[in-house]
C-alpha cells in the first residue's frame, strides 16, 4: 500500500475561496493524494481573550487569536463548492473540524475519514462527537504524552471507531530538528499496534522523507502558494515546487524500501558475472600438474568456477594444458 500524502492547506487560503482553489490545483499538480483544510467558526473555536502562540504573533501581529481566525474562515457553502472542485480535479477533499457545528456540517460531505488535530486530542466531547459518526480516524499526537494518546484511543473505541491511525507530530512552527524525535514513531507503533505516520512542521522536505524510510504510512505537510504571504502558517509551509519534490522523494523512498527479501534484483542480475571472479591459471599449467597457490589465481569474469571452491580445486590434477588467464575446469 502506498504512503498516503496529505497536502495540508489549512488556512493558507487566507479566507479566499479563489486562493483555496489554487491550492487544490497545486496539491494535485504535486501528486498529493489529498488536500486538507480547516473548518471552524472563530467565535466557537476560541474565546475572545484567547492569546496567540508565539509563532502566530511573529507572523500576524498583536491582534487576538479570535480576530486572526475570523479572517481565515471559509463559509460552509464555500466548503461545499470546494469539495466539488476537488472531485472535479481528482484529488481527495478533507477538512478538520474545530467545533461541533463544523463536525455536523463536514459529516454531511461524506469525507473518507476524520483528521483529528493535536490540539483536540484531550477534547472528550469532540472525540465522542467524531466517533459517533462511525468514520475512520487519523489522529495527530503533537504535545502528547503516551497516557494521553491511550485515553483518546479509548474514548474513540468506546464510541464506535474501529479504524484508528496515529501521526507522530510536533506542533512548533517550524519544528527544530532536534525536537522532531522520529524514533517516537516506533514507540507509538509498538505500544498500540496501529498504523503510524508523521505530520511535519519542519522546514524543508528531508524529515518527512526520512519518516517514510522509518515506516511512516501517512505523511501530512503544510504547503502554501507563497511563504511571503500574510498569515500564521505560511512561513513554515512548503511552496508548490517543494511540495512536488517532497512527493517525488517519498515515492522514490517508498519504492526503495522493497519487500525485505535479500536476493539479487532483476536489474543487477546481469552484473553478477561481470563483477565476480572465477578461478583461473596464473601461468601455463601442464597436463598432470597439481593445482596450487603457485599456479592459480582469481580474476573476472565470474562465469567459471567460483573462488569459494578454492579449497576444492587446490590439490587436484590438471587434466589438460591451461594457458595464463584460462578458467580452470574440473
N, C-alpha and C positions, 0 to 999 in steps of 0.2 A: 504494500500500500504506500502511495506517495506521501511525502511530507505535505501537510496542508498549510498553505501560506495565506495568512490573513493580513491584508494591507489595511492598517489602522488609519483611516482618515480622521476619525474622532470629530473634533470641532474645527479642523483646519480648513473648513469651508467658510469660516468667519461669518456664518449666518446667511450666506448667499447660496441659493439653490443652483444658480448657474455655475458657481465655483464647485459646488458639490458634484455636479455632473462632469465637470472637467477632471475632478479627482477619480471618478469612476472610469473615465477614458484612460487616465494614466495608469491606474491599477490593472486594468485589462491589458493595456499595451505592455506592461511589465511582466505579465504572465502570472499574476497572483490568482489564487483560487477564489478569493473572497475579498470584499471591501466592507469594512465595519465603520459605522458611525456611532454617535451617542444621542440618545433621545431623552429629553428632560424638559420640565418646566422649572425655570430657575427658582421661582418662589417656593416650589415644592421640594427642591433639592437642598437648598441651603437657607439658613436663617439670615435675616437682613444684616446681622452683625458678624457673620462668619468671616474670618480672616483668610487671606490667600496664603498659599505655600510660597516659600521664598523664591522658587523659580518663576512662579506666576507674577510676583511683584517685580522681578527683574525684567520681565517681558511685557507686562501690561500696565505698569504704574501702580498708583495708590488707591484706585477705586476698590469698592468692596467685591468680595467673591460673587455675590449675587448680581451686582451690576455688570461685572465681567461676563458672567454666564448668560445673562439676559441677551447680550449682543450676539451670542453664539447659538441661539436657538433656531431650529427649523420647525415649521408648523407640521402637524400631523398630516395635513393634505400634501405638503411638500414631500414628506417621507413616503406617502403612497405613490406619488409620481416618481420619486427616486428609486423605489423598488421596481417599478415598471421599467424605468430606464436601464437598471441593472439587468433585468431579464432580457431586454431588447439587445443589450450589448454582450450578453453571455457571460456574466460574472455573478457569483452569489452575493446577494444583499444580506447584510447583517447590521443590527444596531443594538447597543447595550442600553437598556432602560435604567433610569436613575430614580424613578418614583413610581408609585403604584398605578397612577393613570397611564403612564407610559408602558408599563408591563401589560396592562389590559389592551392598550392600543396595538402594541407590537405583536401580541399574541394573535391578533386578528389578521396579521400579514403573513402568517404561515412560514415563519423563518425555520430553518432546519434544526437549529439549536440555540440555546441561550449562552451568551458570553458574560460571565459574572466578573466584574472588575474587582481589583484588590480591595478597594475601599468598602465594598459591600459584604465582604466575607463574614463580618461579625454582625450583620443586619438580619436578625432572626426573622422578623415578619416578611422581609424582602425575599429571603431564601424560601420561605414557605410558599409565598405567592408564586414564585417562579416554578417551584417543584410541582405544585398542584396543576400546572398546565400539562404535565406529562412529557415535556420535551427533554431531549438530552441536554447536558450542561458541560460547558468548558469553563473552568474557574481559575482565575489568576490568584496567586498566593503571595503577592508582594506584602511586605511588612509583617508577615505571619510567623508565629512560632508553630511547632508541629501540633500542639494540642488544639490550636485554633482551626487548623485545617481539618483535624479529626472531627471537631464539633460541627463544622459546616457540612462535612460529608454526611455525618449522622443525621443532621436536620434534613438534608436533601433526600437521603434514602428513606427516612421515616415518612416522608410526604410524597413518595412515589417515583423518585428519579432512579432509574436503573443504570443509565449510561452517564458516567461522570469521567471527564478528563481534566487533568490539572496542568497548569502552566506555572513553572518557576518564574519569578519576576522580582525586580527591584524597582520601586516606584520613584526613585530620584531621577529628575530630568535635567541633564543627562546623567546616567549612572556612571560613577567612577569605575574603571575596570577592576580595581581591587575589591570592589563591593559586589561584583557580579555573582561569584560563587556558583559556577556552573555545576560543580560536583554535587550541589544540593539536589539536582535533578535525580541523581542516582539514589540519594537518601529517600526522597519522596516516592520514587518508583518502588523501591524495596519495602518501604513501610506500608504502602496502601495497595500495591499490586495493580495500580491503574496506569493507563497510558499517560505519559508525561511529555509536555512540550515546553516552550520558552517564549515569554513575552519580553521583548527587548526595548530598553530605553537608553542604550549606549550610543555614542556617536559611531558612525561607520557601519560596516557590514560584517566585520570579522567575527564578532561574538555570536550572532545568530547562526552563522555558517558553522562555527565550532560546536554550537549546541546540537546541530544536526549530526555532526560527526560523533557526538556523545549519545545519540539515540533519541533526540527530540523528534516527535512525530507531528507537532504543530509549531509553527513559527508565527508570531504576531509582531509587527513592526510599524511604528508611526511613519507616515510619509506626508509630504506637502508638495505643492507646486513650486514654492519658493520659500526658502528658510528665512528670507529677509522680510516676509510679510508680518504684519502686526497680529499678535495672538499668543496665547500661553504655551502652545506646543510646537510651534514651527521650528524653533531653534534646535530642538532635539529630534527632528524628523529627517528622513531621507528625502532627497529630491527625486523626481521620476527616473532619471538615468541611473541613480544609485539604487533605487528600488529594483529596477530591471537587473542590475549587476548582482544584487543580492539573490534574486530569484534564480538567476542562471547559476550562481555559485552553489546554491542549495541543491539544485538539480544535479550538478556535477558531483557533489559530495554524496548525494543520495545514490547515484549510480555506482560510485566508487566503493560504497560500503559492501556491496555484493552479498553473497549468501553464506559466507563464513567457511565454506569448504576450501581447504588448501589443496589446489591442484593446478596444473598448467592451464592458463586461459586459452581460448580459441585463438586469440591474436598472437600469443607468444609461442605456440607450439612450433611454428616454423623456425624459431630461433634456437631450438634445442641442439640440433646437430651443428649449427654454426658456432655457438658459444661454448659447447662442451668439447671434451677431448677423448681421444682413443689411444690405445697402446700401439706404439709404432717402433720400428727399428731405429736405433740411434746411429747405426753404422751398418755396413754389409754383414749379413749373417749367413753362414754357410749351412747346407743341409747337415743335420746331425748335431749342430751346435746347441748347447744348452742355453735357454733364455735366462738372462741375469740382469742385474742392475748395470752391468757394463755394456750391454748391447741393446737395451730397451730404454725408451723414454715415453712421454705422453705429449701429444700435440693435437690441435684441431685439424679436421672436424671430428664430431663425436658420433659418427655413424659406424664405427668399428667396435672393438671390444672395450668396454668401459674400464677406466683406470681403477674402479672399485674392485675389479677382479685381478688386480696386480699380483697378489699372493698366489692366486690360482695359476697364473701364467709362468711366474718365476719357477725355474727348475724343470720345465717341460722342454722337450727336444724339438728343434725346428724340423719340420717335415719337408721343407723346400728352402730354396735360397731367397733371402729378402734383401732388397736394396734400402739404403737410408731413406727414412720417412714413410716407408711402406707399412701399411697396417698389418699387425700380426693376426694370424688365423690359427684356430685350434681345431 
